[in-house]
Every structure is written in structure tokens, then in C-alpha cells.
Amino acid sequence: MKGTFDPRWYRRAFHTFAACFIAYYLIPENTGDLLWVFVAKRAVVATVICVLTFIEIIRLRGIIKTEVFFGLRLYEQKRVCSYLYFGIGSSVLLLFFPQAIAVPCILAAAITDPVMGELRRVSQKWVSMLFGAVLSFGFFMVCNYDPVPAAFGASLVVAGEMLSNKLIDDDLLMQILPAAGLAIIAMVFPGTGMIPSPFITPLVYPW
């Protein structure tokens, strides 16, 4: 039984669970007495990604056996694991991008990727791409985007999945590509409402 066990559902569930990262924005922050919350939230994110990076380094060096990491794909045994790629992507979004961009990008990457992966197993590639684009579009629309920027962001999510390779994982690209594209739109068209107000709670920076 051990030799026939397929851990892909474990990977799918773990991948989808990453959508919970947006709970970061449920922790209130404000000026004055809550300045420490502002600092602590970002310190936790930075610390977690540093710890994960350290663990991955010692795994690749053979200090920790790869077998300890349940569910790894064969090609990940000699390269950086997808969980670290996803963690880096989410950390960059949480720390350096506006909430209105970070939330839909994390949601789309966390849920669209495993759905597309399963569809590729039972249908042609274009079907998974089309469904992935529609699903990602829905996430942007739920986050108060207008149809045009939502379609743009969704197309970049799918592009991130298509452009992945052995050096750069789709778990990173599916977050960073749409975030970067939407950030450029926000800079080119300031004040036009292309990027909506935050979906969960507004950030109030203490300066």
C-alpha cells in the first residue's frame, strides 16, 4: 500500500490552505498605541520566510533527509520546493504590495493552481487554462475589481502557470506576475479606480 499511495491530494489541500494567508489583514492595525502591531505583523512574516528558507537550505545540503518532507515531487528533491516559492511570493505581496492587489493574487494562486492541475489530468491543456482564467477572474471580481483589470490580472495568473520552469516555480509566478502587472496599471492610471479599495480592512500606516 505504501508504494501505491499518491500524495497529490495532500499537496492539493496544502496548496489551497495557503489562501488562509490573507488572514494577515484581519489583524487590526492603526496609529498610536497599535504601532507595535504594525511592526509585529511584518516581523512575523519576515521571520517565517527566513526560517523556511533556512530549512530548505539544510535540506538541499543533505543535513535533513528529503524523505522527512512528505509529499515532495521527485523533481523537487534536488531543487527548491514549491512551498518555499509560494511562501516567498506571498511574503513579497504581504510586505510590499497594497492589500487590494495582494489578496486576489494570493487567493487566485492558492486555489487556481491545484484546480488547473487536476483538470490537466482529465482534459486537454486549453481546458485547464480556460477554467483557470475564469476562476481567477472570479476572485478578482469578488475583490471589487472592474471587469477589465480583473481580466488582466486573471490572464497573468494563468501566464504564471504556463511560464514556470525548473528554475522558477509557478507558485511564485502566479502571484508575482499579476501583482506586478496590476501595480504598473495603478502607477500608469492613478486615481482612475482601476485598483479598488481594500477587500478586507484598510491599512492605516503609522506615519
SVG drawing of the C-alpha trace seen along z (x, -y; Angstrom):
<svg xmlns="http://www.w3.org/2000/svg" viewBox="-18 -60 43 62">
<polyline fill="none" stroke="black" stroke-width="0.4" points="0.0,0.0 2.8,-2.4 4.2,-2.2 0.9,-2.9 0.0,-5.9 -0.4,-9.1 0.2,-12.2 -1.1,-14.6 -4.3,-15.3 -2.2,-16.1 -0.3,-18.6 -3.6,-20.0 -5.1,-20.5 -1.9,-22.1 -1.7,-24.4 -5.4,-25.5 -4.8,-26.1 -2.4,-28.8 -5.4,-31.1 -5.6,-31.5 -2.6,-33.8 -4.9,-36.7 -6.0,-36.4 -3.0,-38.6 -5.2,-41.5 -7.8,-40.6 -5.4,-41.6 -6.2,-45.3 -3.5,-48.0 -3.8,-51.7 -1.7,-54.6 -0.7,-55.4 -0.8,-52.5 -1.1,-49.9 2.1,-50.7 3.6,-47.6 1.0,-45.5 2.1,-47.1 5.7,-46.2 5.0,-42.7 2.8,-41.6 5.6,-42.3 8.3,-40.9 6.4,-37.6 6.1,-37.3 9.8,-38.0 10.8,-35.6 8.6,-32.8 10.1,-33.1 13.6,-33.2 13.0,-30.0 11.5,-28.2 14.5,-29.3 16.9,-28.0 15.1,-24.7 15.2,-24.4 18.9,-25.2 19.8,-22.5 17.5,-20.0 19.3,-20.7 22.6,-20.2 21.5,-16.8 21.6,-17.8 17.9,-16.9 16.8,-13.9 14.3,-14.8 12.1,-11.8 11.2,-13.8 9.3,-16.2 6.1,-14.3 4.6,-14.8 7.5,-16.2 7.6,-15.6 10.6,-13.7 12.0,-16.8 11.9,-18.8 14.4,-16.5 17.3,-18.4 15.8,-21.8 13.9,-24.4 10.5,-23.1 7.3,-24.7 6.2,-25.5 9.1,-27.9 8.4,-29.5 4.8,-30.1 5.9,-31.4 8.3,-33.9 5.7,-35.1 3.1,-35.6 5.6,-37.3 6.5,-39.8 2.9,-40.5 2.1,-41.0 5.1,-43.1 5.4,-45.3 2.2,-45.4 -1.2,-47.1 -3.8,-44.9 -6.1,-45.3 -3.5,-43.6 -2.1,-41.1 -5.5,-39.5 -6.8,-38.4 -3.3,-37.3 -2.8,-35.1 -6.3,-33.7 -6.0,-33.0 -2.6,-31.3 -3.6,-29.2 -6.8,-27.8 -6.5,-28.1 -3.2,-26.2 -4.4,-22.9 -7.7,-23.1 -5.8,-23.6 -3.5,-20.7 -6.4,-18.3 -8.1,-19.4 -4.9,-18.7 -5.2,-15.1 -8.6,-14.6 -8.8,-17.1 -6.7,-19.0 -4.4,-21.8 -6.5,-24.5 -9.5,-23.5 -7.5,-23.9 -6.2,-27.2 -9.6,-28.5 -11.1,-27.3 -8.1,-28.7 -8.6,-32.1 -12.4,-32.1 -11.8,-31.1 -9.1,-33.7 -11.3,-36.3 -13.9,-35.4 -11.5,-36.0 -10.6,-39.5 -14.3,-40.3 -15.1,-39.2 -12.4,-41.6 -14.2,-44.5 -12.3,-44.8 -13.9,-46.0 -14.0,-43.5 -11.1,-44.9 -8.4,-44.9 -9.9,-41.6 -9.4,-40.0 -5.9,-41.4 -5.0,-40.0 -6.5,-36.7 -4.6,-36.3 -1.4,-37.0 -2.2,-34.3 -2.6,-31.7 0.5,-33.1 2.4,-32.5 1.4,-28.9 2.4,-28.5 5.8,-30.2 7.0,-28.2 10.1,-26.0 12.8,-24.2 14.3,-27.5 11.1,-29.5 8.1,-27.7 4.5,-28.6 3.7,-29.0 5.9,-32.2 5.0,-33.4 1.2,-33.0 1.4,-35.6 4.1,-38.0 3.2,-38.4 -0.4,-39.6 0.7,-41.7 3.5,-43.4 1.1,-43.9 -1.6,-45.4 0.9,-47.6 2.1,-49.0 -1.5,-49.7 -2.0,-51.5 1.0,-53.7 0.1,-54.4 -3.5,-55.2 -3.5,-56.8 -6.9,-57.8 -8.9,-56.0 -10.2,-53.3 -8.5,-50.5 -7.3,-49.2 -10.2,-49.1 -10.3,-49.8 -9.0,-47.0 -11.2,-44.0 -10.9,-43.2 -9.8,-46.1 -8.0,-49.3 -4.3,-49.7 -3.5,-52.8 0.2,-53.4 1.6,-54.9 3.4,-57.7"/>
</svg>
